[in-house]
Amino acid sequence: MRGMTETLSIGERVAWYRRRRGLSQEVLAGLVGRTPDWLSKVENGHIALDRLSVIKALADQLDVQIGDLLAEPSLLDWTADASGSTVPALRDALMDYRHTSPLIATTTNSDPPDLDILRSRVGATWSAYQDSRYARATRQLPEVLADAHRAVNAYDGDSLLRAQGLLAMAYQGAAMVLTKLGEADLAWIAAERGLTAAHASESLVMVGSLFRSVTHCLLANGRFDAAKQLTTNAGSSLQYGLAEASPEFLSVYGTLFLAGAMAAARSEDRATTQTFLKEANDAARRLGQDANHMWTAFGPTNVAIHRVSTAMELGDVQVALDQGPRIDASALPIERRVRHTLEVARAFAAHNETDEALSRVLDAEELAPEQVRYHFLSRQLVTKWVRQQRGKPSYQLAELARRLRVIN
């Protein structure tokens, strides 16, 4: 269905799915606790849908996924990277039944993977993710996952524990990339398998890292309350590791609560949002500086970024405008920098400062075209701006819209 609605605004997609279900505006508005006039203005583009809590309520009543209303891309859209190489079927790698049990695992006569080399390759997929080069990461992951499984089946003792940890991080990398590609269900499979491997590794840091990944997957599936509850439960189970926490542990612990804060904000729970942000901030204070332990990009700056993101989810636009532009995220990985830039653009757009917002989106695209092309915020903003133009859009806006496939 997404291909049929790809160039529609989010309001037009609400109308499209509403008509498909045979619902009147009066009925759908009543189901989400709004007035028919409000829904009419949403569908006509006079009211912007920029809070995921409201979008989720509509998606639930329309019996679709949040991604359907946001027009997120599917993995099928990713046909080639910048070099022209085809993107491998990561879906097939995740659905390979031979990885589900050691009893049916494929045996080979080749030497087991060298764990140091495997660690470097897992790190390369994470680096591609943090550089917002999702096609490259997607191309690398199937072979990395296969070799990580071979390592688990080949080693024993401490080497087996290490191999399990590498398998966990490979699956987590897959989950993070698939979430960006709009493949929430596949991301859940990857995160779940990663958490199983993390437990097998007997590493509390690995377990904490995969808890974060599962939380992100719940967020991507619109299960905000479940993500919030998982953060509480996982945080409690990790508490005993705080006494003598390593930088790696503090990073995964703090990042878990940042994900939980987003879940709380999207479920419109202000108190829990602030509680989770405080817990993350305490971990960042103990860490003392921005770092990228366990590929978390965690530290005081990431906490500040999430204060802005949660403010926007809660509708506190002025808070985001006051804080967002002042944050210097230049030392963080590209993925974090671009995500923050898009959030600041959304804040400027909500304040009717369209030129400034457009400038921010263009800056983000220059850094990470793949991320901007497929992120719902940029697509939603550009679609809205194009539709609001009384005459022909400016050259900059029209070209950006074409690159984002918002217009043909």
C-alpha positions as CSV (number, residue, x, y, z in Angstrom):
1,M,0.0,0.0,0.0
2,R,2.9,2.4,0.7
3,G,3.7,2.7,-3.0
4,M,0.2,4.0,-3.7
5,T,0.4,6.7,-1.0
6,E,4.1,7.6,-1.2
7,T,3.6,11.1,-2.7
8,L,0.7,12.0,-0.5
9,S,0.9,14.3,2.6
10,I,0.3,12.6,5.9
11,G,-3.1,14.2,6.1
12,E,-4.0,12.8,2.7
13,R,-2.8,9.4,3.7
14,V,-5.1,9.6,6.8
15,A,-8.0,10.4,4.4
16,W,-6.9,7.6,2.0
17,Y,-6.8,4.9,4.7
18,R,-10.0,6.3,6.3
19,R,-11.9,5.9,3.1
20,R,-10.4,2.5,2.5
21,R,-11.9,1.4,5.9
22,G,-15.3,3.0,5.1
23,L,-15.1,5.4,8.0
24,S,-16.6,8.9,8.0
25,Q,-14.7,11.8,9.3
26,E,-17.2,12.0,12.2
27,V,-16.6,8.4,13.2
28,L,-12.8,8.5,13.0
29,A,-12.6,11.8,14.8
30,G,-14.8,10.4,17.6
31,L,-12.6,7.3,17.9
32,V,-9.5,9.4,18.5
33,G,-11.2,11.9,20.8
34,R,-11.2,14.8,18.3
35,T,-13.8,16.9,16.4
36,P,-14.7,16.3,12.8
37,D,-13.5,19.8,12.0
38,W,-10.1,19.0,13.4
39,L,-9.9,15.8,11.3
40,S,-11.0,17.7,8.2
41,K,-8.3,20.3,8.7
42,V,-5.7,17.5,9.2
43,E,-6.7,15.8,6.0
44,N,-6.7,19.1,4.1
45,G,-3.3,20.0,5.4
46,H,-4.4,23.0,7.5
47,I,-3.3,21.3,10.7
48,A,0.1,19.6,10.8
49,L,0.4,16.1,12.3
50,D,3.8,16.3,13.9
51,R,3.3,14.4,17.2
52,L,3.7,10.6,17.0
53,S,1.3,10.1,19.9
54,V,-1.5,11.5,17.7
55,I,-0.3,9.7,14.6
56,K,-0.3,6.4,16.5
57,A,-3.9,7.0,17.7
58,L,-5.0,7.5,14.1
59,A,-3.0,4.5,12.9
60,D,-4.6,2.3,15.6
61,Q,-8.1,3.2,14.6
62,L,-7.3,2.9,10.9
63,D,-5.7,-0.6,11.5
64,V,-2.4,0.3,9.9
65,Q,1.2,0.7,11.1
66,I,2.6,4.1,12.0
67,G,5.0,3.7,9.1
68,D,2.0,3.5,6.7
69,L,0.9,7.0,7.7
70,L,4.4,8.3,7.7
71,A,5.2,6.7,4.3
72,E,8.4,5.2,5.6
73,P,10.4,3.4,2.9
74,S,10.6,-0.4,2.8
75,L,13.7,-2.5,2.3
76,L,12.5,-3.0,-1.3
77,D,13.2,0.6,-2.0
78,W,16.9,0.2,-1.3
79,T,18.0,-1.3,-4.6
80,A,21.6,0.1,-4.8
81,D,24.1,2.2,-3.0
82,A,26.1,5.1,-4.4
83,S,28.6,2.7,-6.1
84,G,25.8,1.0,-8.0
85,S,26.2,-2.3,-6.1
86,T,22.9,-4.1,-5.3
87,V,21.9,-4.3,-1.7
88,P,21.9,-7.9,-0.5
89,A,18.7,-9.5,0.9
90,L,19.1,-8.8,4.6
91,R,15.6,-10.2,5.0
92,D,16.8,-13.6,3.7
93,A,19.7,-13.6,6.1
94,L,17.3,-13.0,9.1
95,M,14.9,-15.6,7.8
96,D,17.6,-18.3,7.4
97,Y,16.3,-21.2,9.5
98,R,19.8,-22.6,9.9
99,H,20.5,-19.8,12.4
100,T,17.7,-20.8,14.7
101,S,19.3,-23.9,16.2
102,P,22.8,-25.4,16.6
103,L,21.2,-28.8,15.8
104,I,20.6,-27.7,12.1
105,A,23.5,-25.3,11.7
106,T,25.5,-25.7,8.6
107,T,28.9,-27.3,9.1
108,T,31.9,-26.4,7.0
109,N,35.5,-27.6,6.7
110,S,36.8,-24.1,6.7
111,D,38.6,-22.5,9.6
112,P,36.4,-20.7,12.1
113,P,36.3,-16.9,11.7
114,D,39.1,-15.0,13.5
115,L,37.4,-13.2,16.4
116,D,39.6,-10.1,16.1
117,I,38.8,-9.8,12.4
118,L,35.1,-10.5,13.1
119,R,35.1,-7.8,15.7
120,S,36.5,-5.3,13.2
121,R,33.9,-6.3,10.6
122,V,31.0,-5.9,13.1
123,G,32.5,-2.5,14.0
124,A,32.5,-1.6,10.3
125,T,28.8,-2.2,10.0
126,W,28.2,0.0,13.0
127,S,30.4,2.7,11.6
128,A,28.4,2.6,8.4
129,Y,25.2,3.0,10.4
130,Q,26.6,6.0,12.4
131,D,27.8,7.5,9.1
132,S,24.2,7.2,7.8
133,R,25.4,5.0,5.0
134,Y,22.6,2.5,5.4
135,A,23.0,0.8,2.0
136,R,26.6,0.0,2.8
137,A,25.6,-1.4,6.2
138,T,22.8,-3.5,4.7
139,R,25.2,-4.9,2.1
140,Q,27.7,-5.9,4.8
141,L,25.4,-7.4,7.4
142,P,24.3,-10.7,5.9
143,E,27.9,-12.1,5.6
144,V,28.8,-10.7,9.0
145,L,25.8,-12.4,10.6
146,A,26.7,-15.7,8.9
147,D,30.3,-15.6,10.1
148,A,29.2,-14.6,13.6
149,H,27.0,-17.7,13.7
150,R,29.8,-19.8,12.4
151,A,32.0,-18.5,15.2
152,V,29.4,-19.3,17.9
153,N,29.2,-22.9,16.5
154,A,33.0,-23.3,16.3
155,Y,34.3,-22.0,19.6
156,D,33.9,-22.9,23.2
157,G,34.9,-21.5,26.6
158,D,35.8,-17.8,26.8
159,S,36.1,-17.6,23.0
160,L,32.5,-18.8,22.7
161,L,31.3,-16.0,25.1
162,R,33.2,-13.5,23.0
163,A,31.6,-14.9,19.8
164,Q,28.2,-14.6,21.4
165,G,28.9,-11.0,22.2
166,L,29.9,-10.3,18.6
167,L,26.8,-12.0,17.3
168,A,24.7,-9.9,19.7
169,M,26.3,-6.7,18.4
170,A,25.9,-7.8,14.7
171,Y,22.2,-8.4,15.3
172,Q,21.9,-5.1,17.1
173,G,23.5,-3.4,14.1
174,A,21.0,-5.1,11.9
175,A,18.1,-4.0,14.1
176,M,19.2,-0.4,14.1
177,V,19.7,-0.2,10.3
178,L,16.3,-2.0,9.7
179,T,14.6,0.5,11.9
180,K,16.0,3.3,9.8
181,L,14.8,1.5,6.6
182,G,11.2,1.3,8.0
183,E,11.4,-2.5,8.4
184,A,10.1,-2.6,12.0
185,D,9.1,-6.2,12.0
186,L,12.4,-7.4,10.7
187,A,14.2,-5.1,13.2
188,W,12.3,-6.8,16.0
189,I,13.5,-10.3,14.9
190,A,17.1,-9.0,14.8
191,A,16.8,-7.3,18.2
192,E,15.2,-10.4,19.8
193,R,17.9,-12.7,18.5
194,G,20.6,-10.2,19.6
195,L,19.2,-10.1,23.1
196,T,19.3,-14.0,23.2
197,A,23.0,-13.9,22.1
198,A,23.7,-11.1,24.6
199,H,22.4,-13.2,27.5
200,A,24.5,-16.2,26.3
201,S,27.6,-13.9,26.3
202,E,27.2,-13.4,30.1
203,S,28.1,-9.8,29.6
204,L,25.9,-7.2,31.4
205,V,27.1,-4.6,29.0
206,M,25.9,-6.6,26.0
207,V,22.6,-7.3,27.7
208,G,22.1,-3.6,28.4
209,S,23.0,-2.7,24.9
210,L,20.4,-5.1,23.4
211,F,17.8,-3.8,25.9
212,R,18.3,-0.5,24.2
213,S,17.8,-2.0,20.8
214,V,14.6,-3.8,21.8
215,T,13.3,-0.5,23.2
216,H,14.0,1.2,19.9
217,C,12.1,-1.6,18.1
218,L,9.1,-1.1,20.3
219,L,9.2,2.6,19.6
220,A,9.3,1.9,15.8
221,N,6.3,-0.3,16.2
222,G,4.4,2.4,18.0
223,R,4.3,0.4,21.3
224,F,5.2,3.4,23.4
225,D,3.9,2.2,26.7
226,A,5.6,-1.2,26.3
227,A,8.9,0.6,25.5
228,K,8.5,2.8,28.6
229,Q,7.8,-0.3,30.8
230,L,10.8,-2.2,29.3
231,T,13.0,0.8,30.2
232,T,11.9,0.6,33.8
233,N,12.3,-3.1,34.0
234,A,15.6,-3.3,32.2
235,G,17.0,-0.3,34.2
236,S,16.1,-2.1,37.5
237,S,17.8,-5.3,36.3
238,L,21.0,-3.3,35.4
239,Q,21.1,-1.3,38.7
240,Y,23.6,-3.6,40.4
241,G,26.1,-2.9,37.7
242,L,26.2,0.8,38.5
243,A,28.4,0.5,41.6
244,E,31.6,0.0,39.7
245,A,30.3,0.8,36.2
246,S,32.7,1.0,33.3
247,P,32.4,3.7,30.6
248,E,30.8,1.1,28.4
249,F,28.2,0.2,31.0
250,L,27.4,3.8,31.8
251,S,27.0,4.5,28.0
252,V,24.6,1.6,27.4
253,Y,22.7,2.3,30.6
254,G,22.3,6.0,29.8
255,T,21.3,5.4,26.2
256,L,18.6,3.0,27.4
257,F,17.0,5.7,29.4
258,L,17.3,8.2,26.5
259,A,15.2,5.7,24.4
260,G,12.8,5.3,27.3
261,A,12.5,9.1,27.5
262,M,11.4,9.2,23.9
263,A,8.9,6.5,24.6
264,A,7.5,8.4,27.6
265,A,7.2,11.6,25.6
266,R,5.4,9.9,22.8
267,S,2.9,8.4,25.3
268,E,2.5,12.0,26.6
269,D,3.9,11.1,30.1
270,R,5.8,14.2,31.1
271,A,6.8,13.0,34.6
272,T,8.4,9.7,33.3
273,T,10.1,11.6,30.5
274,Q,11.8,13.9,33.0
275,T,12.7,10.9,35.3
276,F,14.3,9.0,32.5
277,L,16.2,12.1,31.2
278,K,17.5,12.7,34.7
279,E,18.7,9.0,35.0
280,A,20.5,9.4,31.6
281,N,21.9,12.7,32.7
282,D,23.3,11.2,35.9
283,A,25.0,8.5,33.8
284,A,26.4,11.2,31.4
285,R,27.8,13.1,34.4
286,R,29.6,10.1,35.7
287,L,30.9,9.4,32.2
288,G,32.2,13.0,32.1
289,Q,32.4,13.6,28.4
290,D,30.9,12.6,25.0
291,A,32.1,9.3,23.8
292,N,31.1,6.5,21.5
293,H,31.5,3.4,23.7
294,M,29.5,0.5,22.3
295,W,28.6,2.7,19.4
296,T,26.2,4.7,21.7
297,A,27.4,8.3,21.0
298,F,26.5,8.8,24.6
299,G,27.4,11.8,26.8
300,P,26.1,15.2,27.9
301,T,25.5,16.3,24.3
302,N,23.3,13.3,23.4
303,V,21.3,14.0,26.6
304,A,20.8,17.6,25.5
305,I,19.7,16.5,22.1
306,H,17.1,14.2,23.6
307,R,15.8,17.1,25.8
308,V,15.0,18.9,22.5
309,S,13.5,15.8,20.9
310,T,11.3,15.0,23.8
311,A,10.2,18.6,24.1
312,M,9.0,18.5,20.5
313,E,7.1,15.2,21.1
314,L,5.4,16.9,24.1
315,G,4.5,19.9,22.0
316,D,6.9,22.3,23.8
317,V,8.1,24.0,20.7
318,Q,9.5,27.1,22.4
319,V,11.7,24.9,24.7
320,A,13.1,23.2,21.6
321,L,13.7,26.5,19.9
322,D,15.4,27.9,22.9
323,Q,17.7,24.9,23.4
324,G,18.1,23.1,20.1
325,P,20.1,25.7,18.0
326,R,22.6,26.2,20.8
327,I,23.7,22.6,21.0
328,D,27.0,21.9,19.3
329,A,26.7,18.3,18.1
330,S,29.7,18.5,15.7
331,A,31.7,16.0,17.6
332,L,29.0,13.3,17.4
333,P,28.6,10.7,14.7
334,I,26.8,11.9,11.6
335,E,23.6,10.0,12.3
336,R,23.1,11.9,15.7
337,R,24.0,15.2,14.2
338,V,21.6,14.9,11.3
339,R,18.8,13.6,13.5
340,H,19.2,16.6,15.8
341,T,19.3,19.0,12.8
342,L,16.0,17.6,11.5
343,E,14.5,18.1,15.0
344,V,15.6,21.7,15.0
345,A,14.2,22.1,11.5
346,R,10.8,20.8,12.8
347,A,10.9,23.3,15.6
348,F,11.5,26.2,13.2
349,A,8.8,24.9,10.9
350,A,6.3,24.7,13.8
351,H,7.2,28.4,14.5
352,N,6.5,29.3,10.9
353,E,10.1,30.0,10.2
354,T,10.1,28.0,7.0
355,D,13.2,29.5,5.4
356,E,15.3,28.6,8.4
357,A,13.8,25.2,8.6
358,L,14.4,24.5,4.9
359,S,18.0,25.6,5.4
360,R,18.5,23.1,8.2
361,V,17.1,20.3,6.1
362,L,19.4,21.1,3.3
363,D,22.3,21.2,5.7
364,A,21.3,17.8,7.0
365,E,21.0,16.4,3.4
366,E,24.5,17.5,2.5
367,L,25.8,15.5,5.5
368,A,23.6,12.4,5.1
369,P,21.5,12.1,2.0
370,E,20.3,8.6,2.7
371,Q,19.1,9.5,6.2
372,V,17.3,12.6,5.1
373,R,15.7,10.9,2.1
374,Y,14.1,8.2,4.2
375,H,13.4,10.0,7.5
376,F,9.7,10.8,8.2
377,L,10.5,14.3,9.5
378,S,12.2,15.5,6.4
379,R,9.7,13.9,4.1
380,Q,6.8,15.3,6.1
381,L,8.2,18.8,6.3
382,V,9.0,19.0,2.6
383,T,5.6,17.6,1.6
384,K,3.9,20.2,3.7
385,W,6.0,23.0,2.2
386,V,5.3,21.9,-1.3
387,R,1.6,21.7,-0.7
388,Q,1.4,25.1,1.0
389,Q,3.0,26.9,-2.0
390,R,0.5,29.1,-3.8
391,G,2.6,29.2,-6.9
392,K,5.5,27.2,-8.2
393,P,7.9,26.1,-5.4
394,S,11.3,27.6,-5.3
395,Y,14.0,25.8,-7.2
396,Q,15.7,24.7,-3.9
397,L,12.5,23.3,-2.5
398,A,11.4,21.6,-5.7
399,E,14.7,19.9,-6.2
400,L,14.8,18.7,-2.6
401,A,11.3,17.4,-3.0
402,R,12.3,15.4,-6.1
403,R,15.4,14.0,-4.3
404,L,13.1,12.9,-1.4
405,R,10.6,11.5,-4.0
406,V,7.9,13.7,-2.5
407,I,7.1,14.9,-6.0
408,N,7.9,13.3,-9.4
